[in-house]
Amino acid sequence: MSAAFIQSKRNGTVLSPAASLATAFTSNVTAGNTIIVLIGTFGNDGTTVAITDSLGNTYTQAGGYSGSPGNFITLSIWYCLSS
């Protein structure tokens, strides 16, 4: 079975610290779909990222990047296999 792109959803909202962000796909996510999430944060407060969804999927961090001292930019990539 080959991989195929199904859909994407972007939410470029800027939030204050300790906020949460909700977004939804335009179409239903079906069992077996891989969901990939990219999160970018900016700040020197040691921001913690947690991902949850309404299907109860468990997300695993695949990688990330932290900027140099004084830069405070953090990117993280997460994924799950939808149940």
N, C-alpha and C positions, 0 to 999 in steps of 0.2 A: 504494500500500500504506500502510495506516495503522499508527501505532505502537500497541503493546499492552504493558501491564505483564505480566511473566511470573512473576518471583519476587524475593524479597529475602532477605538474610541479614545478621544483626546480630551483631557480636562486640564487646561493651563491656568487654573485658578491660583492666585497668590493668597495664602492664608496667614493669619497671625499665629504665633506659637501655641502649642497645645490644641490645635484644631484638628478636625477630621474632615475628610473629603469623600463624598459619595458620588459615584458615577455609574451609569448603566449602559450595557450594550444595546444596540438598536434591535438586534435579533436575539432569540434565545440561544444560550450556550448549551450544547448537548454533551452527553457523557462521552468521554474520550477526547474532547477538544483540549488542546494545550492553551492555557491562558498565560500571557507574558505581560508583566507590569514593569514599567520603568518609572522610578521616582527620583526627583531631584529636590534637594533641600539646600537652603542657604542660611547660614547663621553660625554662631560660635557657641551654641547652647547644648551641643551633644544631642541633637534631635534623634529620637527613637522612631523607627518606622515599623508598623505592623500592618499586615494586609489581611482582611477578612472579606468573605462574600456571603451572600444569602444561601448559597448551596452547601456551605460548610466545608469547602475545599481547604486543603492545607498547602500553603505557599512555602517554597524553598528559595532562599537567596542564592542566585547563580553567580553573582559577582558584584563588584562595585568599584567606586573610585572616590577617594577623598583628596581634596585639593591640598596644596602646600600650606604651611602655616601662614596665617593671615589671609588665606583665600576663602576658607569656610564653605566651599561648595562640595556637596556629597551627592553622588549618583548611586543608585542601587537597582539591580535587575532581579526580579522575582518571577517564578513560574509555578504552575500547578497543572496536573492532568485532571480535568474536570470529571467529577463523579456523577 
